[in-house]
Structures are given as C-alpha cells and as structure tokens.
Amino acid sequence: MSNYDTVVVDIEGTITPITFVKETLFPYVVSGCKAFLDRTWDLPELKSYIELLREQAEKDVKDNLPEAVLIPTESEGSAEEIKSSIIKNIKWQVKADRKIGALKAFQGYMWKEGYESGELRGVIYDDVVPKFDQWISQGKKIYIYSSGSVPAQKLLVSFSTKGDLTNYFSGYFDTTIGLKVQTESYEAIAKEINKSSHSILFVSDNIKEIVAAHQAGYQVVISDRPGNAPLDVESEQFKIITSFDQID
C-alpha cells in the first residue's frame, strides 16, 4: 500500500466479531422485542420508529415479498395487533439479515437501552485499538462505514469492551449515503470528507465492498477474521489480513 492519510473501517467482521452481531445483538432484538414494545409503547419516540417499519412493510407487500405483513395504524388495529405485526416483521427481517434502514433504526433504538443498562457491550478485537493509536499518532483520520445505522455504530464504540472509543473517529457513515456494494457510495464519502479517494484506506471483510471501494480509487485491505465468510479467488488480488497489526 502507498501513503494514505485517512482510514475507513467496517464494523462486523472487521473491528468486532461477526459472532457478537449474530449471536448477541440480533437475538437481543428478536427475543426482547415484545417486552420492549410493551414498556415503551406510549413513548412518542417509539412511534417514529414504528412508522418507518410501517412504510417499509407497505413497500415490501407491494413488492410481493412472501413474508412481509402490513403493520396496522392505531385506527386500523389494536395495540396488540400492531405489536404482533411489528414482531413478525422484525423476526423476518433479522433472519434474512436485511440491510434496510427502518430495521437498522429500530435495532439501534433497542440496543441503546441495552448498552446504557450495561447488558450489552460492543466487543472489539484486541489488535484494533493499538492500530488506532498508531494511526492517530501519525495524524491519520479514522471513519466508520457500516450497514448498521450511525446511532447503532456510536453505541457499539461508546460502550465497548475497550471503553469509549468515540474520540478515535472523525465521522460515521451508514447506508443513507449509499449501499456498501456500490462504487458511488465510496465516491460520495470521499467527497463528504474532502479527501482524494487514493488517499483513503478501506478495511472490510466483504469482497463486494472491497471491489466497490477499489473501483472508486480507494486502497483496500480484506479482514479475514474467525467466523467471516470464506474468501474466494477474487480476494487474492487484494491484501488480506487476520489482525490489524498486519496493516502497513
């Protein structure tokens, strides 16, 4: 790799284990959804998240997605009927690992309670923070780009097993700037942070994201962590690391 002054990192499979997301964060939402809805039902904030889910459900039904169900409004159904349809939607979308904004927003809303109560702690690999320290000492800026919502990203790094890591990051990006498999998304990030694409290093476990960033002119590194999807032949053209200390 040549000189770079900016680093953009993925989260899942890159700085935190996939198992933490799949075995802790996702089940926390699925198993706790009913109780969460019951205790927060009258909060105005919850209504905005439900409305996002409702709009997405309408789109999914129109698109004939087989497991999609409409979420009634308060004039169309009882509280229990609305809750039941929300839970069905959440369970289906989580199982399908959908990268949908409405789902990610609701997950983040639930996770906030879990992180603040101490029930959840964002798991960070041991090799990550020392590399962050090195990059910061070299004057590099670090950003996150993840399919999880920006609020969810901030929660994970604020309440982490390594403490509050928010001071390391100059900014956060989610799919509101574009899908992670689209070259245009990385071009948009470079423009947003006022950096040349060639001066940015992107680290991710997803080969499709790596290819998209590479096509945008980024330098790239593939994170090959335990539990990540197996790498294919296409990955061999890029640098592959199993620990952040292997990044030049």
N, C-alpha and C positions, 0 to 999 in steps of 0.2 A: 504493500500500500504506500502511496505517496503522502505528502503532508496534508493533513486535514485539521481544521480548527473547530469543527462542530460535530457532535455525535448525536444521532437519533437512535433510540433503543426501543425495541418492542418489550412487552412485559412477559406474557405467557410463554414459557419455554426458552426465555432469554435471560431475564433477571429473576424470575420466580418459577418454580417447578410447575409443569402442567398439572401435576397431581394436586397441588394446592387449589388450583382453579376448579378442576373436575371433581375432586373428592371432598373439598371443603366449601368453597364459595358457592358453586352451583347447588349442592344439596342443602345448604343453609337456606337458600331461597325457596326451593321446592318443598322442603319439609316444614318450613316455618311460615309459609305464605298465608295459610288460613288464620293462624293466631295473630300474625302481623296485621292482616286486614281487620280483624275483629278489634284490636286495641287502637288502631289508628283511623278507624272508619270515619270519624267525624272531623278529622283534620282537613282544612282546606287544601293543604299542600298535597295530600294524597289524591285529591280529585284531579289535579292536573296530570298526574302520572297515569291515572285510570283513563283519562280522556285520550292520552297518547296511545295506550293499549287498545282503546275502543276504535280509534281511527285506523290503526294498523289492522285490527281484526276485520274491519269493513273491507279494507283493501284485499286482505287475504281471502276472504269469502268471495269477493268479486273475481279474484284470480283463480278461483276453484281449487284452492289448496285443501286437500281432503280432511285434514284435522282441524281446520280453522272453524271457530264458532263465534258468532256475534256476541258482543257484550252489551246487554240492555242498558238503556238510560234509566234514571230513577223513576221516570214516568212510565217506563215500559216493563219494569220488573221490580221485585222486592230486593231488599239488601242482600238476602241470602242467594237469590238467583244471580245477582250481579257478581257477588263474590265467587260463586261456583264457576261461572263462565270465565272469570279472570284467572282462577286457579287452573282450569283446563288449558287456557291459552298459555299460561306461564310454563306449565309442565311440558306441553308440546314443544314450545319454542326452545326451552332449555335442553330437552332431549335431542333436538335437531341441531343444537349449537348455532342458532341463527345469530347473525351479526346485524340485528335490527335495532335501530335507535330507541324505539319505545321499550323494548325488552331491557336493553342495557341501562336505560334511565331508571326503570323500576328496580332492577337488580341493585343499582348503586344506592337507591333510596333505602332499600332494606339493609344493605351492607353497612350503611352509615350507622345505623343503630347497633349493629353487631360490633363494629370497630370501636365505637365510642364506649360501649359497655365492657370492652375487653374480651369479649367472646371470640372475636376474630383478630388475627394478627397477620399482616402480609409477610409471607415467607420470602426472604431474599437470599440468594446464593452467597456463600462466604466470600467468593472471589470478586464480587461486584463492587462493594464499597471501596476496597483498596484501589481498584482501577479508576473509580470515580474520583478518588482523592488525587490520583496521578494526573488525570485529565484536567481537573480544576487547577492544580498547581502549574500546569502548562498553559493555562489561560483558555482552555477549550470550553465551549458551552455544551450543555447536555439537555436534550429534549426527549420526551416520550411520545411515541405514536403507537396507539393501541386501538383495537376494535372496541374495547371497553370504554365507557363514557369517561370524559375528563374528570367529573366528580369521583367516579369509582377509582380512577388512576391515582388521584390525590389521596384518597383514603388509604389505598394499599401502601403507598410510600410514606404516608404520615404516621400510620400505626403499624410499623413493620417490626420484624424480629431484630432489625438493626437500628431501631429507633426512628426518629423523624428524619426522613431523607429529603424533605422538600427543598432544602437550601441548595441541593445539588442541581436542581432543574431550572432552566431558564424559560420553560414553557411546556405545554401539553397539547397533543393533537389526538382527535378521535375521528370516526368516520364522517363527521359533519364536514370535514374538509375533502372527503372523497374516500372511496373504498381502497383498502390497502393493497389490492392487486392491480390497481390502475396507475399507470405511469404519471398521469396528470396530477394525482394526489401528491406525489413527491415533488413535482414541479411547483405545485401550489405552496407546499411547506417551505421550499427554498425561497420562494418569493415573499412569503409571510415573514420569514426571519431575516430577509435581506442578505442571503448568502448565495454564493455560486454553488450549484449542485456538485461540482467537482471537489469542493472543499468540505463536503459532508460525508461522514461515515455512517452507514445504516447497519444495525445489527438485529437480526431476526432469525427465527427458526424455520420460517415459511419460505420455501423456494419460490413460490409465485410472487411473494412480496419482494424478495431479493431481486428477482428478474425485473420487476417493475421499477424498483429503485435504481437498479443498474442502467436500465434504459433511459432513466431520467438524468443520468450522469453521475449518480452517487458512487462512492466507494462502498463496497459491501462486504459483510462477514456473516457467515451462517453459524448460528448457535446450535450445536448438537449436544443437547442435554439428555440425561436419562428420562425415558418416557416420551420423548419427542417422536414425531413421525419419522420413519426410516428415510434416509436420503437416497435419492436416485442418481442416475448417471448425469443428469442435468446439473446436479450440485457440484460436480467435480471441477468445473471451470472456476469456481469461487473458493476463497479461503474459508476453511471450516475450523471452528474452534470448539473445544469442550470446556473451556474456562476462560474468563475474561483476561487473565494474565498472559494468554497467548496472543492477544491483540497487540500489534506493533504500535 
